[in-house]
Amino acid sequence: MTLLTGLIYPLFITAISQIVFPFHANGSLLKKDGKLIGSEFIGQKFDSSIYFWSRPSATDYNPVPSGASNYGPTSEKLRQLVNQRKRDFCEKNGFPDSTNVPLEMLFASGSGLDPHISPESAKIQAERVARVRNFTPGQKEKLMGSIDKLTEPGGIPIFGEKRVNVLLLNIETDKIK
């Protein structure tokens, strides 16, 4: 049984996955100009104004101790974090403090590694990205088209929310000339 479940079965499944789904089996790794830039399914920290930002991470995007902060809804520390994140988001995007910021830009994800944001979160950041990159109106239109093109449906057709992969969006943004 040890040989079957500890050696034969894992080798069999590994071989099948390498043949049928090699990209996914190897971590969905993305390269740009031959250089590894990340995984499609692990969130990354983007703090430059020329890029779309991911959701906050309680682990600073470190995949080893992935997880949430576990602050409860009555936590003063959570309230302070959310207020600070809102002030920073509004300030860096040029919005008044009264702006309704999408919640995923204020609260960390459960894993701390969520690679997606909502299309609304991408669109609210598009003006900053276009402004900082000195995009023309035509380039800004391409940027908005990239958001629409990269919007994925929810996990199950009638359930789940639409989402945009931040790494893929930033790669597409770099291609706009």
LINMOPE-V724649 format. One record per run of one state. SS is the DSSP state (A for helix, B for strand, O for the rest). FROM is the first residue (numbers start at 1). LEN is the number of residues. If there is no record, write none. Layout:
# LINMOPE-V724649
ss: [SS & SS]
from: [FROM & FROM]
len: [LEN & LEN]
This chain:
# LINMOPE-V724649
ss: [O & A & O & A & O & B & O & B & O & A & O & A & O & B & O & A & O & A & B & O & B & O & B & O & B & A & O]
from: [1 & 2 & 21 & 22 & 26 & 29 & 33 & 35 & 40 & 76 & 94 & 103 & 106 & 116 & 118 & 119 & 133 & 137 & 151 & 153 & 156 & 157 & 159 & 160 & 163 & 166 & 176]
len: [1 & 19 & 1 & 4 & 3 & 4 & 2 & 5 & 36 & 18 & 9 & 3 & 10 & 2 & 1 & 14 & 4 & 14 & 2 & 3 & 1 & 2 & 1 & 3 & 3 & 10 & 2]
